Amino acid sequence: MAFTRIYTGEDGQSHFEEMETPFQPGDPAQPGSFSQGAGGITFRRQPVGLVQDWHTAPRRQYIINLTGLAEIEIGSGERRRFGPGDVLLADDLTGRGHVTRVIGSEPRLSVTVPIDD
């Protein structure tokens, strides 16, 4: 399973990176799994038109988009869209950060899972 990581580069700007989930062999009932410590879960509903101007992630966290469409802009001006089923690892804890926009015709519902370090 692929997901996108957003992180801060040496230039202080946010960047995108495509990553693969490091599934590990498991028992026959679970042929592959990946586990990571987490510190809770938050469900979030954001209306169409919401704009979160330049900000950094408050902590390392996975954001799993359930419905709606989010557009993320990074330091270079590149924008990517994240829809239902897309997973983002927010890891840009310093620097300029990124912009989040809720676009499309329906509210964005997402799940945020902070990662234990």
N, C-alpha and C positions, 0 to 999 in steps of 0.2 A: 504494500500500500504506500503510495507516494503522498507526501505532504510538503507544504512550503514553510520554510523558516525565514523570518525577518530578523536581521541582526545588525549590530553596529560595526562598521568596518574601521580600519585604522584612520580613515579620513574623517571620522565622526559622523558619517552619514549612514542611513539605513540601507540595507541591501536585501534582495531576495536570494534564497538558495533552495533548490529542490533536493529533497531528502527521501530516503526509503526507510520504512519501519524495519528495525532489525529483529525480525521474527526469529524465535528460537524453537528448535524441535521440542515437541512436548509428547504427551501420551497419545495413544491412537485416537482418543475422543477429541483431542485438541492438537492437531498436527503442527500448529505453529502459534506462538503467542509472544507478546511483548508486554512487560510489566514495568511500571515506573512509579515511584512513590509520589503521592499527590496530597495536597493539603486542602481538601474540600472541593466543592463544585458550586458554580453560580449559573443560574439560568437568566438570560438577559433578553429583553424585548426592546427593540429600537425602531422608532418610526421612520418611514420614508422621508428623506430630506435631511435627516440628522447628519451633521458634520462635526467630527471631532478634529479640530485643527491640530497642528503639529504637537505630538506628544510621544513620550516613550512608554514602553510597557512598564507597569508598576512592579512586575516580577516576571520570571520565566513562567509562561503558561501556554497551554494548548487552548485554541479557540476553535470549536467545532460548529460550523454553520448548519442550522437545521432548516430554516426557511428564509426567503428573501435573498437579497443580493447586496454584498458589501464591496466597495471599491477601496483598495489600499494604495496610497501613493507614497513612494519612498523618496529619498534625497535627490536622486537623479532626475526625478519627474516621472519615472516609469510608474504606470498604474496597472494593477491586476484586479480582476473580479473574482470573488469567492461566493459560490452559491451553495445550495443544499448538499450536504455530504462532504464539503471541502474542509480540510483541517489546516490550520495555521499555527505554527509555533512562534509566539511573540517572544523574542529574545533580544530586542533592541532596548537595553536598559539605560543606555547613556546616549549622548549626542543629540542630534536634532529630532530624531524619532520619525514618525510617519503620520499621515493623515488618513482617517477613516471616514468614508461617506456611505450612507445607506441610500442605495439607488433602486430603481425599478418601481414596481407597482404594489408591493406588499411589504409589511414590516419585516424586519430581520429578527429571527429568533436564533439565539446561539447559546452554547454551553461553554463556560470557561473553567478550565481545570488547572489550578496552580501546581507547579512541579516542585517537589521537595528536592533540595540540592544536597 
